Amino acid sequence: MNNAIVVIPTYNEKENAAAIIRKVFSLEVPFDVLIIDDNSPDGTGAIVKNLQQEFPDRLFLEERKGKLGLGTAYIHGFKYALARGYEYIFEMDADFSHNPEDLIKLYKACSEEGYDVAIGSRYIKGVNVVNWPMNRVLMSYFASYYVRFITGMPIQDATAGFKCYTRKVLETIPLDEIKFIGYAFQIEMKFLAYKYGFKIKEVPIIFTDRTKGESKMSKGIIQEAFYGVIRMKVDSFFRHFNR
């Protein structure tokens, strides 16, 4: 069994699913892939099942009953990976906004350089975003600034969703107590890793907006993140972060 697995949540990603899986499997580092599909009505799950016949020992599929949120999908995937002994567990989008080749940089940051968490960062070296309108770039950039200001985390890309966790990080963070299910989940996981004292590295990447399929961003997701960060910081005053 390989020691690294890439967790990819999907909902209506039939245009991207096969291509992203094949690209990951073409890399020089042998990554396994776990798809968490929320009962996509477009048949994404069926596409993955067909590919499992070609990659029976490297491609895994967990199907859920409906659209239950990004955060719960990742937590489901994390528990799956921990139960099967993986040492390096990755988060990645299905839509090629994250370049699969950058998985290798994140992997080496943890496996060779000794970091506990590696973040694919859009903002560690300027602003590296392609195909986003300026208002989306500014919203994302200042959202990260807002998160840093409230939480004190020294992380430039606080909302990034392209990451590698070592096993010990996910074993330490109480996954069943994670509160957020949307994109604020990404902030909460970084905040907890930071509070528990894990070594975090931001690895520069270029983020390219999806060219196929539809974005899952909504006003509710943004509101959850804005108000949730304050609540998360306040709650941290009343808990201990021992490991």
LUMFIPA-238018 format. One record per residue (C-alpha): residue in three letters; x, y, z. Coordinates in nm, 3 decimals, always signed. Layout:
BEGIN
<node><resn>Ala</resn><x>X</x><y>Y</y><z>Z</z></node>
...
***
This chain:
BEGIN
<node><resn>Met</resn><x>+0.000</x><y>+0.000</y><z>+0.000</z></node>
<node><resn>Asn</resn><x>+0.120</x><y>+0.352</y><z>-0.075</z></node>
<node><resn>Asn</resn><x>+0.177</x><y>+0.586</y><z>+0.222</z></node>
<node><resn>Ala</resn><x>-0.002</x><y>+0.888</y><z>+0.068</z></node>
<node><resn>Ile</resn><x>-0.364</x><y>+0.937</y><z>-0.030</z></node>
<node><resn>Val</resn><x>-0.537</x><y>+1.230</y><z>-0.198</z></node>
<node><resn>Val</resn><x>-0.892</x><y>+1.298</y><z>-0.075</z></node>
<node><resn>Ile</resn><x>-1.109</x><y>+1.463</y><z>-0.342</z></node>
<node><resn>Pro</resn><x>-1.472</x><y>+1.556</y><z>-0.264</z></node>
<node><resn>Thr</resn><x>-1.700</x><y>+1.564</y><z>-0.568</z></node>
<node><resn>Tyr</resn><x>-2.044</x><y>+1.690</y><z>-0.653</z></node>
<node><resn>Asn</resn><x>-2.135</x><y>+1.708</y><z>-1.023</z></node>
<node><resn>Glu</resn><x>-1.778</x><y>+1.678</y><z>-1.147</z></node>
<node><resn>Lys</resn><x>-1.830</x><y>+1.440</y><z>-1.440</z></node>
<node><resn>Glu</resn><x>-1.631</x><y>+1.672</y><z>-1.667</z></node>
<node><resn>Asn</resn><x>-1.326</x><y>+1.662</y><z>-1.442</z></node>
<node><resn>Ala</resn><x>-1.333</x><y>+1.336</y><z>-1.243</z></node>
<node><resn>Ala</resn><x>-1.160</x><y>+1.095</y><z>-1.482</z></node>
<node><resn>Ala</resn><x>-0.899</x><y>+1.349</y><z>-1.593</z></node>
<node><resn>Ile</resn><x>-0.798</x><y>+1.452</y><z>-1.239</z></node>
<node><resn>Ile</resn><x>-0.769</x><y>+1.089</y><z>-1.126</z></node>
<node><resn>Arg</resn><x>-0.555</x><y>+0.990</y><z>-1.425</z></node>
<node><resn>Lys</resn><x>-0.333</x><y>+1.293</y><z>-1.376</z></node>
<node><resn>Val</resn><x>-0.266</x><y>+1.206</y><z>-1.011</z></node>
<node><resn>Phe</resn><x>-0.183</x><y>+0.848</y><z>-1.105</z></node>
<node><resn>Ser</resn><x>+0.064</x><y>+0.971</y><z>-1.369</z></node>
<node><resn>Leu</resn><x>+0.285</x><y>+1.143</y><z>-1.112</z></node>
<node><resn>Glu</resn><x>+0.625</x><y>+1.010</y><z>-1.008</z></node>
<node><resn>Val</resn><x>+0.515</x><y>+0.977</y><z>-0.645</z></node>
<node><resn>Pro</resn><x>+0.263</x><y>+0.692</y><z>-0.604</z></node>
<node><resn>Phe</resn><x>-0.046</x><y>+0.856</y><z>-0.456</z></node>
<node><resn>Asp</resn><x>-0.369</x><y>+0.670</y><z>-0.392</z></node>
<node><resn>Val</resn><x>-0.695</x><y>+0.858</y><z>-0.451</z></node>
<node><resn>Leu</resn><x>-1.014</x><y>+0.861</y><z>-0.245</z></node>
<node><resn>Ile</resn><x>-1.321</x><y>+1.020</y><z>-0.403</z></node>
<node><resn>Ile</resn><x>-1.596</x><y>+1.132</y><z>-0.164</z></node>
<node><resn>Asp</resn><x>-1.901</x><y>+1.173</y><z>-0.385</z></node>
<node><resn>Asp</resn><x>-2.220</x><y>+1.329</y><z>-0.249</z></node>
<node><resn>Asn</resn><x>-2.460</x><y>+1.138</y><z>-0.473</z></node>
<node><resn>Ser</resn><x>-2.386</x><y>+1.356</y><z>-0.777</z></node>
<node><resn>Pro</resn><x>-2.691</x><y>+1.355</y><z>-1.006</z></node>
<node><resn>Asp</resn><x>-2.464</x><y>+1.394</y><z>-1.311</z></node>
<node><resn>Gly</resn><x>-2.316</x><y>+1.046</y><z>-1.270</z></node>
<node><resn>Thr</resn><x>-1.976</x><y>+1.134</y><z>-1.127</z></node>
<node><resn>Gly</resn><x>-1.988</x><y>+0.828</y><z>-0.902</z></node>
<node><resn>Ala</resn><x>-2.046</x><y>+0.595</y><z>-1.196</z></node>
<node><resn>Ile</resn><x>-1.743</x><y>+0.738</y><z>-1.376</z></node>
<node><resn>Val</resn><x>-1.527</x><y>+0.669</y><z>-1.072</z></node>
<node><resn>Lys</resn><x>-1.662</x><y>+0.314</y><z>-1.040</z></node>
<node><resn>Asn</resn><x>-1.566</x><y>+0.243</y><z>-1.399</z></node>
<node><resn>Leu</resn><x>-1.215</x><y>+0.369</y><z>-1.336</z></node>
<node><resn>Gln</resn><x>-1.184</x><y>+0.147</y><z>-1.029</z></node>
<node><resn>Gln</resn><x>-1.173</x><y>-0.150</y><z>-1.264</z></node>
<node><resn>Glu</resn><x>-0.856</x><y>-0.003</y><z>-1.413</z></node>
<node><resn>Phe</resn><x>-0.702</x><y>+0.104</y><z>-1.080</z></node>
<node><resn>Pro</resn><x>-0.847</x><y>-0.142</y><z>-0.825</z></node>
<node><resn>Asp</resn><x>-0.568</x><y>-0.101</y><z>-0.569</z></node>
<node><resn>Arg</resn><x>-0.523</x><y>+0.276</y><z>-0.588</z></node>
<node><resn>Leu</resn><x>-0.866</x><y>+0.432</y><z>-0.647</z></node>
<node><resn>Phe</resn><x>-1.132</x><y>+0.427</y><z>-0.377</z></node>
<node><resn>Leu</resn><x>-1.484</x><y>+0.565</y><z>-0.367</z></node>
<node><resn>Glu</resn><x>-1.707</x><y>+0.658</y><z>-0.075</z></node>
<node><resn>Glu</resn><x>-2.060</x><y>+0.757</y><z>-0.174</z></node>
<node><resn>Arg</resn><x>-2.279</x><y>+0.961</y><z>+0.058</z></node>
<node><resn>Lys</resn><x>-2.654</x><y>+1.009</y><z>+0.043</z></node>
<node><resn>Gly</resn><x>-2.654</x><y>+1.375</y><z>-0.053</z></node>
<node><resn>Lys</resn><x>-2.477</x><y>+1.708</y><z>-0.049</z></node>
<node><resn>Leu</resn><x>-2.359</x><y>+1.724</y><z>+0.311</z></node>
<node><resn>Gly</resn><x>-2.087</x><y>+1.991</y><z>+0.293</z></node>
<node><resn>Leu</resn><x>-1.720</x><y>+2.015</y><z>+0.209</z></node>
<node><resn>Gly</resn><x>-1.601</x><y>+1.988</y><z>+0.568</z></node>
<node><resn>Thr</resn><x>-1.790</x><y>+1.669</y><z>+0.645</z></node>
<node><resn>Ala</resn><x>-1.664</x><y>+1.517</y><z>+0.320</z></node>
<node><resn>Tyr</resn><x>-1.305</x><y>+1.579</y><z>+0.418</z></node>
<node><resn>Ile</resn><x>-1.357</x><y>+1.452</y><z>+0.771</z></node>
<node><resn>His</resn><x>-1.508</x><y>+1.135</y><z>+0.625</z></node>
<node><resn>Gly</resn><x>-1.201</x><y>+1.103</y><z>+0.405</z></node>
<node><resn>Phe</resn><x>-0.958</x><y>+1.172</y><z>+0.689</z></node>
<node><resn>Lys</resn><x>-1.112</x><y>+0.897</y><z>+0.903</z></node>
<node><resn>Tyr</resn><x>-1.100</x><y>+0.659</y><z>+0.607</z></node>
<node><resn>Ala</resn><x>-0.730</x><y>+0.733</y><z>+0.553</z></node>
<node><resn>Leu</resn><x>-0.637</x><y>+0.705</y><z>+0.920</z></node>
<node><resn>Ala</resn><x>-0.817</x><y>+0.371</y><z>+0.954</z></node>
<node><resn>Arg</resn><x>-0.610</x><y>+0.236</y><z>+0.664</z></node>
<node><resn>Gly</resn><x>-0.273</x><y>+0.350</y><z>+0.788</z></node>
<node><resn>Tyr</resn><x>-0.181</x><y>+0.631</y><z>+0.550</z></node>
<node><resn>Glu</resn><x>+0.098</x><y>+0.860</y><z>+0.667</z></node>
<node><resn>Tyr</resn><x>+0.031</x><y>+1.158</y><z>+0.439</z></node>
<node><resn>Ile</resn><x>-0.325</x><y>+1.272</y><z>+0.369</z></node>
<node><resn>Phe</resn><x>-0.401</x><y>+1.539</y><z>+0.109</z></node>
<node><resn>Glu</resn><x>-0.691</x><y>+1.770</y><z>+0.031</z></node>
<node><resn>Met</resn><x>-0.741</x><y>+1.868</y><z>-0.331</z></node>
<node><resn>Asp</resn><x>-1.024</x><y>+2.003</y><z>-0.548</z></node>
<node><resn>Ala</resn><x>-1.152</x><y>+1.801</y><z>-0.842</z></node>
<node><resn>Asp</resn><x>-1.165</x><y>+2.089</y><z>-1.089</z></node>
<node><resn>Phe</resn><x>-0.792</x><y>+2.139</y><z>-1.168</z></node>
<node><resn>Ser</resn><x>-0.782</x><y>+2.470</y><z>-0.980</z></node>
<node><resn>His</resn><x>-0.510</x><y>+2.287</y><z>-0.788</z></node>
<node><resn>Asn</resn><x>-0.238</x><y>+2.155</y><z>-1.017</z></node>
<node><resn>Pro</resn><x>-0.190</x><y>+1.785</y><z>-0.933</z></node>
<node><resn>Glu</resn><x>+0.183</x><y>+1.818</y><z>-1.003</z></node>
<node><resn>Asp</resn><x>+0.207</x><y>+2.040</y><z>-0.694</z></node>
<node><resn>Leu</resn><x>+0.115</x><y>+1.737</y><z>-0.482</z></node>
<node><resn>Ile</resn><x>+0.480</x><y>+1.639</y><z>-0.508</z></node>
<node><resn>Lys</resn><x>+0.597</x><y>+1.971</y><z>-0.355</z></node>
<node><resn>Leu</resn><x>+0.354</x><y>+1.933</y><z>-0.067</z></node>
<node><resn>Tyr</resn><x>+0.456</x><y>+1.570</y><z>-0.017</z></node>
<node><resn>Lys</resn><x>+0.827</x><y>+1.656</y><z>-0.002</z></node>
<node><resn>Ala</resn><x>+0.765</x><y>+1.941</y><z>+0.244</z></node>
<node><resn>Cys</resn><x>+0.626</x><y>+1.687</y><z>+0.490</z></node>
<node><resn>Ser</resn><x>+0.813</x><y>+1.366</y><z>+0.403</z></node>
<node><resn>Glu</resn><x>+1.160</x><y>+1.516</y><z>+0.347</z></node>
<node><resn>Glu</resn><x>+1.162</x><y>+1.857</y><z>+0.518</z></node>
<node><resn>Gly</resn><x>+0.984</x><y>+1.746</y><z>+0.834</z></node>
<node><resn>Tyr</resn><x>+0.680</x><y>+1.973</y><z>+0.831</z></node>
<node><resn>Asp</resn><x>+0.353</x><y>+1.851</y><z>+0.980</z></node>
<node><resn>Val</resn><x>+0.126</x><y>+2.048</y><z>+0.746</z></node>
<node><resn>Ala</resn><x>+0.205</x><y>+2.177</y><z>+0.397</z></node>
<node><resn>Ile</resn><x>-0.026</x><y>+2.436</y><z>+0.243</z></node>
<node><resn>Gly</resn><x>-0.046</x><y>+2.508</y><z>-0.128</z></node>
<node><resn>Ser</resn><x>-0.037</x><y>+2.887</y><z>-0.096</z></node>
<node><resn>Arg</resn><x>-0.164</x><y>+3.140</y><z>-0.350</z></node>
<node><resn>Tyr</resn><x>-0.027</x><y>+3.437</y><z>-0.158</z></node>
<node><resn>Ile</resn><x>+0.310</x><y>+3.341</y><z>-0.009</z></node>
<node><resn>Lys</resn><x>+0.484</x><y>+3.494</y><z>-0.313</z></node>
<node><resn>Gly</resn><x>+0.259</x><y>+3.775</y><z>-0.431</z></node>
<node><resn>Val</resn><x>-0.082</x><y>+3.686</y><z>-0.575</z></node>
<node><resn>Asn</resn><x>-0.071</x><y>+3.372</y><z>-0.790</z></node>
<node><resn>Val</resn><x>-0.424</x><y>+3.330</y><z>-0.922</z></node>
<node><resn>Val</resn><x>-0.526</x><y>+3.273</y><z>-1.284</z></node>
<node><resn>Asn</resn><x>-0.868</x><y>+3.334</y><z>-1.444</z></node>
<node><resn>Trp</resn><x>-1.034</x><y>+3.488</y><z>-1.139</z></node>
<node><resn>Pro</resn><x>-1.211</x><y>+3.824</y><z>-1.178</z></node>
<node><resn>Met</resn><x>-1.048</x><y>+4.100</y><z>-0.974</z></node>
<node><resn>Asn</resn><x>-1.333</x><y>+4.116</y><z>-0.721</z></node>
<node><resn>Arg</resn><x>-1.288</x><y>+3.745</y><z>-0.643</z></node>
<node><resn>Val</resn><x>-0.912</x><y>+3.788</y><z>-0.606</z></node>
<node><resn>Leu</resn><x>-0.956</x><y>+4.082</y><z>-0.371</z></node>
<node><resn>Met</resn><x>-1.222</x><y>+3.901</y><z>-0.167</z></node>
<node><resn>Ser</resn><x>-0.998</x><y>+3.596</y><z>-0.122</z></node>
<node><resn>Tyr</resn><x>-0.686</x><y>+3.800</y><z>-0.044</z></node>
<node><resn>Phe</resn><x>-0.853</x><y>+4.019</y><z>+0.214</z></node>
<node><resn>Ala</resn><x>-1.035</x><y>+3.721</y><z>+0.363</z></node>
<node><resn>Ser</resn><x>-0.695</x><y>+3.574</y><z>+0.441</z></node>
<node><resn>Tyr</resn><x>-0.584</x><y>+3.906</y><z>+0.588</z></node>
<node><resn>Tyr</resn><x>-0.899</x><y>+3.916</y><z>+0.802</z></node>
<node><resn>Val</resn><x>-0.837</x><y>+3.562</y><z>+0.928</z></node>
<node><resn>Arg</resn><x>-0.475</x><y>+3.645</y><z>+1.017</z></node>
<node><resn>Phe</resn><x>-0.586</x><y>+3.958</y><z>+1.202</z></node>
<node><resn>Ile</resn><x>-0.851</x><y>+3.777</y><z>+1.408</z></node>
<node><resn>Thr</resn><x>-0.666</x><y>+3.453</y><z>+1.478</z></node>
<node><resn>Gly</resn><x>-0.302</x><y>+3.557</y><z>+1.489</z></node>
<node><resn>Met</resn><x>-0.204</x><y>+3.274</y><z>+1.255</z></node>
<node><resn>Pro</resn><x>+0.112</x><y>+3.356</y><z>+1.056</z></node>
<node><resn>Ile</resn><x>-0.038</x><y>+3.203</y><z>+0.740</z></node>
<node><resn>Gln</resn><x>-0.068</x><y>+3.411</y><z>+0.423</z></node>
<node><resn>Asp</resn><x>-0.330</x><y>+3.190</y><z>+0.253</z></node>
<node><resn>Ala</resn><x>-0.561</x><y>+3.111</y><z>+0.542</z></node>
<node><resn>Thr</resn><x>-0.847</x><y>+2.993</y><z>+0.322</z></node>
<node><resn>Ala</resn><x>-0.641</x><y>+2.757</y><z>+0.102</z></node>
<node><resn>Gly</resn><x>-0.792</x><y>+2.416</y><z>+0.030</z></node>
<node><resn>Phe</resn><x>-0.484</x><y>+2.240</y><z>-0.111</z></node>
<node><resn>Lys</resn><x>-0.297</x><y>+2.076</y><z>+0.175</z></node>
<node><resn>Cys</resn><x>-0.098</x><y>+1.783</y><z>+0.304</z></node>
<node><resn>Tyr</resn><x>-0.141</x><y>+1.664</y><z>+0.662</z></node>
<node><resn>Thr</resn><x>+0.081</x><y>+1.413</y><z>+0.833</z></node>
<node><resn>Arg</resn><x>-0.099</x><y>+1.139</y><z>+1.015</z></node>
<node><resn>Lys</resn><x>-0.016</x><y>+1.273</y><z>+1.362</z></node>
<node><resn>Val</resn><x>-0.192</x><y>+1.603</y><z>+1.289</z></node>
<node><resn>Leu</resn><x>-0.522</x><y>+1.436</y><z>+1.201</z></node>
<node><resn>Glu</resn><x>-0.489</x><y>+1.199</y><z>+1.496</z></node>
<node><resn>Thr</resn><x>-0.443</x><y>+1.498</y><z>+1.730</z></node>
<node><resn>Ile</resn><x>-0.718</x><y>+1.729</y><z>+1.602</z></node>
<node><resn>Pro</resn><x>-1.058</x><y>+1.615</y><z>+1.739</z></node>
<node><resn>Leu</resn><x>-1.227</x><y>+1.569</y><z>+1.404</z></node>
<node><resn>Asp</resn><x>-1.570</x><y>+1.506</y><z>+1.554</z></node>
<node><resn>Glu</resn><x>-1.562</x><y>+1.851</y><z>+1.714</z></node>
<node><resn>Ile</resn><x>-1.501</x><y>+2.045</y><z>+1.391</z></node>
<node><resn>Lys</resn><x>-1.783</x><y>+2.299</y><z>+1.367</z></node>
<node><resn>Phe</resn><x>-1.775</x><y>+2.426</y><z>+1.010</z></node>
<node><resn>Ile</resn><x>-1.894</x><y>+2.243</y><z>+0.702</z></node>
<node><resn>Gly</resn><x>-1.826</x><y>+2.500</y><z>+0.425</z></node>
<node><resn>Tyr</resn><x>-1.504</x><y>+2.673</y><z>+0.328</z></node>
<node><resn>Ala</resn><x>-1.459</x><y>+2.793</y><z>+0.687</z></node>
<node><resn>Phe</resn><x>-1.363</x><y>+2.432</y><z>+0.753</z></node>
<node><resn>Gln</resn><x>-1.031</x><y>+2.508</y><z>+0.583</z></node>
<node><resn>Ile</resn><x>-0.968</x><y>+2.794</y><z>+0.824</z></node>
<node><resn>Glu</resn><x>-1.063</x><y>+2.591</y><z>+1.129</z></node>
<node><resn>Met</resn><x>-0.829</x><y>+2.304</y><z>+1.040</z></node>
<node><resn>Lys</resn><x>-0.534</x><y>+2.540</y><z>+0.995</z></node>
<node><resn>Phe</resn><x>-0.617</x><y>+2.721</y><z>+1.317</z></node>
<node><resn>Leu</resn><x>-0.626</x><y>+2.397</y><z>+1.515</z></node>
<node><resn>Ala</resn><x>-0.301</x><y>+2.273</y><z>+1.362</z></node>
<node><resn>Tyr</resn><x>-0.144</x><y>+2.608</y><z>+1.456</z></node>
<node><resn>Lys</resn><x>-0.282</x><y>+2.603</y><z>+1.812</z></node>
<node><resn>Tyr</resn><x>-0.158</x><y>+2.249</y><z>+1.867</z></node>
<node><resn>Gly</resn><x>+0.189</x><y>+2.367</y><z>+1.774</z></node>
<node><resn>Phe</resn><x>+0.244</x><y>+2.171</y><z>+1.454</z></node>
<node><resn>Lys</resn><x>+0.507</x><y>+2.284</y><z>+1.203</z></node>
<node><resn>Ile</resn><x>+0.334</x><y>+2.444</y><z>+0.905</z></node>
<node><resn>Lys</resn><x>+0.487</x><y>+2.539</y><z>+0.572</z></node>
<node><resn>Glu</resn><x>+0.330</x><y>+2.737</y><z>+0.289</z></node>
<node><resn>Val</resn><x>+0.441</x><y>+2.609</y><z>-0.050</z></node>
<node><resn>Pro</resn><x>+0.390</x><y>+2.852</y><z>-0.341</z></node>
<node><resn>Ile</resn><x>+0.146</x><y>+2.735</y><z>-0.608</z></node>
<node><resn>Ile</resn><x>-0.043</x><y>+2.891</y><z>-0.897</z></node>
<node><resn>Phe</resn><x>-0.419</x><y>+2.860</y><z>-0.854</z></node>
<node><resn>Thr</resn><x>-0.616</x><y>+2.837</y><z>-1.179</z></node>
<node><resn>Asp</resn><x>-0.994</x><y>+2.880</y><z>-1.171</z></node>
<node><resn>Arg</resn><x>-1.198</x><y>+2.590</y><z>-1.303</z></node>
<node><resn>Thr</resn><x>-1.269</x><y>+2.576</y><z>-1.676</z></node>
<node><resn>Lys</resn><x>-1.528</x><y>+2.297</y><z>-1.656</z></node>
<node><resn>Gly</resn><x>-1.821</x><y>+2.249</y><z>-1.419</z></node>
<node><resn>Glu</resn><x>-1.973</x><y>+2.500</y><z>-1.180</z></node>
<node><resn>Ser</resn><x>-1.832</x><y>+2.671</y><z>-0.872</z></node>
<node><resn>Lys</resn><x>-1.977</x><y>+2.570</y><z>-0.534</z></node>
<node><resn>Met</resn><x>-1.919</x><y>+2.913</y><z>-0.372</z></node>
<node><resn>Ser</resn><x>-2.225</x><y>+3.086</y><z>-0.221</z></node>
<node><resn>Lys</resn><x>-2.317</x><y>+3.379</y><z>+0.003</z></node>
<node><resn>Gly</resn><x>-2.392</x><y>+3.141</y><z>+0.291</z></node>
<node><resn>Ile</resn><x>-2.043</x><y>+2.993</y><z>+0.272</z></node>
<node><resn>Ile</resn><x>-1.889</x><y>+3.341</y><z>+0.289</z></node>
<node><resn>Gln</resn><x>-2.104</x><y>+3.441</y><z>+0.587</z></node>
<node><resn>Glu</resn><x>-2.012</x><y>+3.121</y><z>+0.772</z></node>
<node><resn>Ala</resn><x>-1.647</x><y>+3.205</y><z>+0.731</z></node>
<node><resn>Phe</resn><x>-1.678</x><y>+3.573</y><z>+0.828</z></node>
<node><resn>Tyr</resn><x>-1.869</x><y>+3.523</y><z>+1.152</z></node>
<node><resn>Gly</resn><x>-1.727</x><y>+3.181</y><z>+1.228</z></node>
<node><resn>Val</resn><x>-1.370</x><y>+3.305</y><z>+1.256</z></node>
<node><resn>Ile</resn><x>-1.461</x><y>+3.534</y><z>+1.545</z></node>
<node><resn>Arg</resn><x>-1.651</x><y>+3.258</y><z>+1.723</z></node>
<node><resn>Met</resn><x>-1.365</x><y>+3.016</y><z>+1.665</z></node>
<node><resn>Lys</resn><x>-1.113</x><y>+3.258</y><z>+1.816</z></node>
<node><resn>Val</resn><x>-1.331</x><y>+3.327</y><z>+2.121</z></node>
<node><resn>Asp</resn><x>-1.392</x><y>+2.955</y><z>+2.178</z></node>
<node><resn>Ser</resn><x>-1.015</x><y>+2.894</y><z>+2.172</z></node>
<node><resn>Phe</resn><x>-0.977</x><y>+3.096</y><z>+2.494</z></node>
<node><resn>Phe</resn><x>-1.173</x><y>+2.826</y><z>+2.678</z></node>
<node><resn>Arg</resn><x>-0.997</x><y>+2.510</y><z>+2.561</z></node>
<node><resn>His</resn><x>-0.655</x><y>+2.349</y><z>+2.600</z></node>
<node><resn>Phe</resn><x>-0.436</x><y>+2.247</y><z>+2.310</z></node>
<node><resn>Asn</resn><x>-0.218</x><y>+1.973</y><z>+2.453</z></node>
<node><resn>Arg</resn><x>-0.067</x><y>+1.686</y><z>+2.254</z></node>
***
